[in-house]
Amino acid sequence: TTGFKAGANDYISKPFDRGELLTRVGTLLAFKHSVETAIVNARNLEAEINRRTFAETLGEFSKTLTSTLELNEVLERLLEKLDNFILFDAGIVMLKEGNNCRVVSNIGCFSDNCNYNKDFGNTLIESENSPLIQTVLINQIPIIIGDAKQDNKYCVCKNDICDKKSFLAVPIVYDNEVLGIVLLQDKKKNAFSEYDAEIIYNLAAQSGIAIKNAKLFAEIKKLATIDDLTRLNNRRHFFELAEREFKLFKRYNNLESLSMIMLDVDDFKKVNDTYGHYMGDDVLRTVAEKCTETLRETDIIGRYGGEEYVVLLPYAGKQESQKVAERLKKNISEQPIIFNGISIYVTVSIGIAVLEDSINTLEELLKKADIALYEAKKKGKNRIVVI
């Protein structure tokens, strides 16, 4: 009884002979070996099941990612999938932008003040100010920080009130190119393991393909909506945006008024004939840049065709639209346009139409602005006419 209490699992009564003892010991050693083998096999089986499960998950995740070409959806799905596999307090996905990274998706509270999270998206993180980000971008391998307070290499906690403990940074790599970084954080020490890093690396690799495709799609979509020369909205896309805004104002007619500007570069044919089409193209680009600099963020501008531009001014009546037009005319005409050592001044004529109850369509508003522009041209150019 005393032996069993001490941990024995067998006994031999006295007197016993040496052969019986050796047999018993051999049997126990064989049993121990069988148990150890069974444990190893069980662990191998568990690991194989986990590998197969993860492989199936990767396959399903890949299908989920390839079902969309919208970049934000791809990144949101990546974070959601990580949240199913790994425990963490907060996570962000950032995409490489030159030598830096821009935060494009986040989950959880990733700052000492959780209210800051509302504006965390679209934050630019300069790699030269973040040794962790810089190292991941260069080496293309995951980095685990078990205790940020004690870490002096990456300096992710730069103040005493920082409550972050563990960090895991994993590159999103596609075709040997780093597209971005997944960064997870947890308040517990040593929250992340090498296995966690491996899981994220594989999921991130699958995301890399989808991110590349989504970026390509976004670029194609942009090319379909942007005028190649001026980088403004092309005519078709301008009217899509303007139509949406026009219908909104007509539906809620208690809002402030809406105006449209038609702007034309004066004597543009003479510029082309005198200085050539390269100079003419530079004039159109410069006028577009000055328009963009002058207009409000809420205004919608597009290239209407040739040397004509069209602008929709939400929340702008007659007086406000005239002020905007005056600023446009001044900013375009007061500074010379210099190309290949040649300096010229250009002026613009502007027609303005203000939305009235009698105007029922965007096309009618455009026609009124066009008539106003024609009047401005007829009266000597370099002037503004409002209808």
N, C-alpha and C positions, 0 to 999 in steps of 0.2 A: 504493500500500500504506500509505504514511504517512497519507493522508487517511482511508482506511477505519478505521485504528487510532484516528484522532482522532474518529470518529463519523460520517463521511460515508456516505451510502447510494447515491451516484451520482457520476459524473464525466463531464467532457467533455475530450477530448484537444485539445491545441493543434495547429494553429490552429483556433479556433472563431469562428463569427460570432454577432452579437448576437441575431439571430432565433432561432437554435437554443437559445441560453441561456434566453431568455424563455419559449420553448415548454416547455423542461425544467422551469423554475421553476413555470410555470403548472400543468403536470401534477402536480408534487409538492404544490402547494398544494391542488389538487383532491383528490388522494389523502388529504392530511391532513384536509381537510374531511369526506371520506367516512368516514375512520376515527373522527373525533370524533363524527359523526352516529351511526355504528354503536355507539360506546360509550354515547352518551346513550340510544339506543333499547334497548340491552341493559340499562342501568340502569333505564329506565322499565319494561321487561318484567319485570325482577326485582322491582321495587317493586310492580307490578301482581300478580305471582304471590304476593308476600308479603301484599298486601292481601286477595287472594282466599282465601289460606290462613288468614289471621287471621279473616276473615269466617266461613269455614267452622268454624274453631275456636270462635268466639263462638257460632255456632249450636249446635254440639255441646255447648259448655259450658252454654248456656242450658237445653238439654234435660236435661243431667245435674243441674243445680241444681233444676229444677222437678220432678225425679223424687222429691224428698224434701221433707218439711215440717219436718224436725228441724233446728233452728238450728245445732247443733254440726256436723252433717254438711255443711251448706251452707258454713260457714266453713272447715272442713277441706279441702273440695274446692277452694275458692278458693285456698288456700295451695299445694295440690298442683299446680294448674294454673299458678300463677305460677312454681313451681319448674321447670316444663317449658320456660318461655319465657325466664326471666331468671336470670342467675347471681347468687346472693347467699348470704351466710353464715347469716343468720337472718331470720325474719320473724314478725310478729305481726298479728293482726286484733283490733281493739278496737271495741266498740260504745259509742255515745254514751249516757250515763246522766246526765240533767240537763245541767249544764255541764261534766261530766267524762267520762272514758272508762274502760271496764272491759275488761281483756284477757280474751278468751274463747277464743282459739286461738293457738297458736304452733308454730313449726318452727325447728330449729337452736338454736344457743346464743346467747342474746341478752343475756348479761351477762358481766362479767369472770370470774365463777366459774360454770362451766357447771352445777355441781350445783344452783345456785339455780334453774335452769330448771324443776326438778321442781315448785316451788311458784309458778311465774310466772303460771299461769292464774288468772283471777278477781281479778287485782290491779287496784285502782282507781288510775287516774292522774289527779290533779287538774290541770285545764288551767291554773290560775293559777300552778302550779309548773313548767309546761312551755310555754315560748313557742312551740315547734314545734307542739305539739298545738293550742294556743289559736289560732294563726294559720291552721292548716288548717281548723279548725272554723268560723272566722269568714269566711275568704275563699273557701273551697270550691275551692281549686286545689292541685295537687301542688307540693311543695317538694323540691328536690334540694340536698343538702349534699355537696360534693365532698371537703372536708377538714375534718372536725369539729374537729381540733386548732386550726385557724386561724379557725374560725367563732366570732364573738363575739355574733352576733345571736340565735341559738337556744339556745346553751349546752348542747348535748346531751352534751358531754364535760366533766364538772365536776371531774375529778381527773387527776393526772399519769399514773396507771397505766391509764387508759382506752385500750383498743386499737382502738376503733371509728374508722373513717376516713370512710366514705361512708354517707349516709342518704337514703332516699327515702320521703316521707310522702305518701300519696294518699287523698283523701276518698272515702268510699262514699256517693254521692249518689243519691237517688231522689225524684223530684217536687220538686226544688229544696230538699230537706231532707237534711242530713248525718246519716246513720245510724251512721257509724263511720269508722274510719281503718285503712288498710293501711300498716304501717311495716316497711320492709326495711332491713337493715344489712349492710355488707361491710367487711372489714378493708383492702381496697385503696382508694387514693385515686381519686376520680372514676370510681367503678365504675358509676354510673347515668347514663343519658342522657335527653334529652327524649323520645326514642322509647320508652324503657322506661316513662317516666311515662305516655305515651299508651296503651301496652298495658295497664298496670295500671288506668288510669282507666276504660277500656272494660270490662275484666273486672269491675272493682268495680261499675260501673254495672249490669251484668247481675246481679251478686250482690245489688245493692240491692233489686231486685224480689223475689228469692227470700228475702232477709232480712225484708222487710216481710211477705211471706206466712207465713214461719215464725213470726214474732212474733205475728201474728194467730192462727195455729193454736195456738201455745202459750197465748195468752190464752184462747182458746175451751176448750182442754183444761183449763186451770186453773179456769175457771168451772164446768166439768163435775165437778170434784173438790173444790171449796172451798165451804163454807157461806157464803152471801152475807152473813149478818148477823155471825157471829162470826169469819169468816176462818179457821176451823179446817177440817180434813178433813170433808167431808160424810159422812153415814152410809155410803153405798155405798163411797166411796173408803177410808174407815177400815177397813171389813171386808176390802177387797182387800189392804191393807197388813198388817193384823193376821193374816189367813189365811196369808199368805206367812211371817210370823214364827212363827206357831204350828206350821206344818208343819216348819219348820227345827228348832224345839226338840223336837218329837216324834221327828224322825229321829235327832237326836243327843242322846239322853236322858241322856248323861253331863254335859251342860252344866248351868249353874245353873238355878234354877227360873224360872218365868214367872208373872206375876200380872196380874189385870185389875181395874180400878177402875170402879165406877159411881158417878157423883156427881150429886146432885140439889139444886137451889136450894130451900131451905125456904120455904114460904108464898109461892111466887112468884105465885100467883093473887091473893093479897091485895095484892101490890105493883101488879099491873096494875089491880085494881079501885080501889085508893086513889089511885094517882098517874098512871094511864094507861099505854097501851101503849108510848109513846115512852120513858118511864122504864123500863118493863120491858125494852125492847130494849137500853137502855144498861146495865142490870144484866147481861144475858146477854153483852154484849160485854166488859164489865169482868171478869166471872168468867172468860171465855175467855182474856183477856190475862194475868190473874194465874196461871191454870193453865199457860200457855205459859212464863211467866217462872220458874215454880217447877220444872217438869219438866226431866228430862235430855234431851239431844239424841237419845238412843236411844229415848226413849219415844214412843209413837204416841197422839195424842189426836184425838178427833172429836166432833162434836155428834151425839148419839144421836137427839135429837128433843125439841121443846119446851124445857124447862129442864134436861134431862138431858145429861150428858157421859159419855163412855166413854174410858178410857185403858188401853193395853196397856203393861205394864212388863217389858221383857226383862231377864234376869239379876237378877230381884228375887223373893226368897222372902217368907215371912210377915213377918219383921222389917223388911226393907228396904221392902216395900210399905207397911207401917204408918207408917214414918218419912215416906215420900213423902206419904201421906194426911194425916198430922198437919201437915206443912208447907203442904199445899194448904188445909186447913181454917183454919189460922191466918192465912195470907196473904189469904184471901178475907174473913174476918170481922173482922180487926183494923182495917182502914181503911174509912172511909165511902165510899159511892158518891155523887158529887155530880152532879146534873143540873138545869140551869136554876135554880140556887140552892137546890135541895132536896137535903138530905143524909140518906141512910138507910144502915143497916147490914144486911147479909144474912149468913145462915149457910148451911152446906151439910151434907147427910147423905151419908155415903160407905159403899159396900159393897165389900168386897175378896174376890176368889176367887183361890186359889193353885193352879197346875197340879199335878195329881196323876196317877199312872199310870192311875187309873180314868177319867180324863177323856180322851176320844178325839177330840172335836171342839171347835172354837172356840165353837160354839153352846152346848155344855154348860158351858164355862167362863163364858160370858156369863150363862147362866141362874143359875149359882151366885152370881155377882156381883150379879145382880138380886135374888136372894133375900136376900143380905146387906144390900142397900140397903133393902129392905122392912123388915127387922128394925131397921135404924138409925132408920127413920122411926117405926116402931111404938114404939120405946123412948124417943121424945121428941124426935127430930130433933137436929141439930147434934152428931152423934156418928159414930163409925166402928165398923163391925162387920166382922169377918173370918171367912170360912168356909174 
